Amino acid sequence: MTREFNVVDEMLAPYRVTSPYGPRKDPFTGAPVFHTGIDLVKGHLAPIHAFTDGVVTHAKMGVAGTGYGGFGVVVAVQDRNGATHLYAHLHDAAVRVGQRVKRGDVVGRQGSTGRSTGSHLHYEVRRKGYGTHTDPIAYLREYCPAVKEPVVAAEIAKKAEEDVMKAIEAWKLELADKAIDNLAVKKDATGKSLLQNADEWKARLRKEPQKVLEDMPWLLFVMVDRATNGGGK
C-alpha cells in the first residue's frame, strides 16, 4: 500500500501566491507584460529557504547588464541541471558566491528592494541563463517528482485495529438489542415486562451510550427486584 508525496507542495505551503508565472499587467505602468517568475509572500523579513540544492552564483544587489537589474538584492543558485534559481527583491542575502546550499537552507530574508511595489519574493528559474525563464512551479515538480511512499506498517495495523473495533461495537450493539428484546418479553407475576419501553432504551443506546451505562446499576436493581419479588418467568 502506497501514498503519493510531493515535496514541492510542502515547500510552497508557507507562501501565498500573489502573482503567478505568465502574462499580467505591469504593476507600475499597467501595460501588458510577461511575468518571468512567480511572486510569493510569507512575511516581511521572513527567512527565504532554497527550493533546491546548488551553488550560489550571485548574492548581492543586481545591476543593469547582469541579468539581475531591477530585481534588487538577488541570490542566484545553480542546480545540478545547470538551471539558475533567482530569489529576488530580498532584504538581504544570507549566503555568499561559491557557497553550496541544500534545499531548505536560508538564502536571505523577504524584502522589497529593487523595482518592487511591496515586500515579496520574486522566484524565477532560468534553464540556460538570462531569457530562458520557465514556469518555476512546473520546473520544481519536474526536478522533485512525486514519490510513492509505502504506508508504514504501524499505520496499517492501526487502521486494522480501528476496523475491528468498529465491528466489535456493531456486534455489541446487536447483542444489547437482543438482550433488551428478551427482557421486554419476560414478565413478572403481575404481567408486567421486566423491561418496559424497549424501543426507548435502544434509541438511548445509540444516542447516549455513556448515560445508559451510568443508569445500568439502577436498571439491574429494578429488574432483579421485579424478578425476585414478582416471580418473573
Salt bridges, closest charged atoms under 4 A:
GLU4 OE1 - LYS148 NZ 3.58
ASP9 OD1 - ARG141 NH2 2.81
ASP26 OD2 - ARG115 NH2 3.16
ASP39 OD2 - ARG24 NH1 3.40
ASP39 OD1 - HIS35 NE2 3.25
ASP39 OD1 - HIS120 NE2 3.61
ASP39 OD1 - HIS122 ND1 3.33
ASP79 OD2 - HIS85 NE2 2.83
ASP92 OD2 - ARG109 NH2 2.48
GLU124 OE1 - HIS122 NE2 2.74
GLU124 OE2 - ARG126 NE 2.86
GLU142 OE1 - ARG127 NH2 2.99
GLU149 OE1 - ARG3 NE 3.90
GLU155 OE1 - ARG3 NH1 3.40
ASP163 OD1 - LYS159 NZ 3.13
GLU169 OE2 - LYS172 NZ 3.61
GLU174 OE2 - LYS178 NZ 3.77
ASP177 OD2 - ARG206 NH2 2.59
ASP181 OD1 - LYS202 NZ 2.75
GLU208 OE2 - ARG204 NE 2.79
ASP215 OD2 - ARG204 NH2 2.67
ASP215 OD1 - LYS211 NZ 3.37
